[in-house]
């Protein structure tokens, strides 16, 4: 999992770098969850849709992890 994560970061960095070599305009957006608080950032003309999309994906992932945890906690009580 660590190698896959590092590979995805490297590929993403390479894609952003390659995009700047073309016309020089790049849009970036993202979200970081620290506890229950999201920190949302975006830059460029398409920054806000990227930030909103990453916020929604992060919220869905948090929800799935909570459901998964409740499922296994209930299974252990049986």
C-alpha positions as CSV (number, residue, x, y, z in Angstrom):
1,X,0.0,0.0,0.0
2,X,2.9,2.4,0.8
3,X,4.5,1.7,-2.6
4,X,1.1,2.3,-4.4
5,X,0.6,5.6,-2.5
6,X,4.1,6.8,-3.3
7,X,3.6,5.8,-6.9
8,X,0.4,7.8,-7.2
9,X,2.0,10.8,-5.6
10,X,4.9,10.6,-8.1
11,X,2.5,10.2,-11.1
12,X,0.4,13.1,-10.0
13,X,3.4,15.3,-9.6
14,X,4.7,14.3,-13.0
15,X,1.3,15.1,-14.6
16,X,1.2,18.5,-13.1
17,X,4.8,19.2,-14.1
18,X,4.1,18.0,-17.7
19,X,1.0,20.2,-17.8
20,X,3.1,23.3,-17.0
21,X,5.4,22.6,-19.9
22,X,2.6,23.2,-22.4
23,X,0.8,26.5,-22.1
24,X,1.8,27.2,-18.5
25,X,-1.6,27.2,-17.0
26,X,-2.5,24.7,-14.3
27,X,-5.4,24.2,-11.9
28,X,-4.9,22.6,-8.6
29,X,-7.4,21.7,-5.9
30,X,-7.6,19.4,-2.9
31,X,-8.8,18.8,0.6
32,X,-7.1,17.7,3.8
33,X,-9.1,16.3,6.7
34,X,-7.6,17.0,10.2
35,X,-10.0,15.4,12.6
36,X,-13.5,16.5,11.7
37,X,-12.3,19.7,10.0
38,X,-11.6,19.8,6.3
39,X,-9.0,22.2,4.9
40,X,-9.9,23.0,1.3
41,X,-7.6,24.6,-1.2
42,X,-7.6,25.4,-4.9
43,X,-5.8,27.5,-7.4
44,X,-6.3,28.3,-11.1
45,X,-9.4,28.5,-13.3
46,X,-10.6,25.0,-12.4
47,X,-9.4,24.9,-8.9
48,X,-12.8,25.1,-7.1
49,X,-14.3,22.0,-8.9
50,X,-11.2,20.0,-8.2
51,X,-11.3,21.1,-4.5
52,X,-15.1,20.3,-4.3
53,X,-14.5,16.9,-5.9
54,X,-11.7,16.0,-3.5
55,X,-13.8,17.1,-0.6
56,X,-16.7,14.9,-1.7
57,X,-14.4,11.9,-2.3
58,X,-12.9,12.4,1.2
59,X,-16.2,12.7,2.8
60,X,-17.4,9.5,1.2
61,X,-14.2,7.7,2.2
62,X,-14.7,8.8,5.9
63,X,-18.3,7.7,5.8
64,X,-17.3,4.3,4.4
65,X,-14.6,3.8,7.0
66,X,-17.2,4.7,9.8
67,X,-19.7,2.2,8.4
68,X,-17.0,-0.5,8.1
69,X,-15.9,0.1,11.7
70,X,-19.5,-0.1,13.0
71,X,-20.0,-3.3,11.0
72,X,-17.0,-5.0,12.6
73,X,-17.8,-3.7,16.0
74,X,-21.3,-5.1,15.9
75,X,-20.0,-8.4,14.6
76,X,-17.6,-8.7,17.5
77,X,-20.4,-8.3,20.0
78,X,-22.2,-11.4,18.8
